[in-house]
């Protein structure tokens, strides 16, 4: 593969952490909190900002505590696993499971405009955090507003998400837009 993973239309779904044991196992953080792949599936790993992109087969996977442990074909020892540390993991968008109505993937939300119900542009969603009970949209403020606006992704504040119009309509809480 010569394109980096983002250019190839792939979705970043996780990142490789430390080696686990001596047999090529690696800790992995799946961004969705659960694995989007199974043993036998192929996944794309990317190192050094797209200069080294590989398609690999998952040969082992298990949940261990709050994280996951995986092994790829050809990664048979701790030294090989250590070389994978920090790699980004990607899957093809069409491999993602369908979501229920009203649910969205992070990659669908990031980059959308955020507008009040009155039509005021607040900015663009730059990222999504989770505080344990709900998501929080990190919005880079439009000119004349706060540099960063944190918007809880909860009913009553998020009024609608319109992917076709590329916008999220919100009802900000009192004081949310003030410095």
Secondary structure, DSSP 8 states (H G I E B T S, - for coil): --S-TTTTTEEEEEEEEEEETTTTEEEEEETTSS-S--TT-EEEEEEGGGTEEEEEEEEEEEEETTEEEEEETT--SHHHHHHHTT-EEEEEGGGS----TT---HHHHTT-EEEETT--EEEEEEEEEE-SSSEEEEEEE-TTS-SEEEEE--BTTEEEEETTTTEEEE---TTTT--
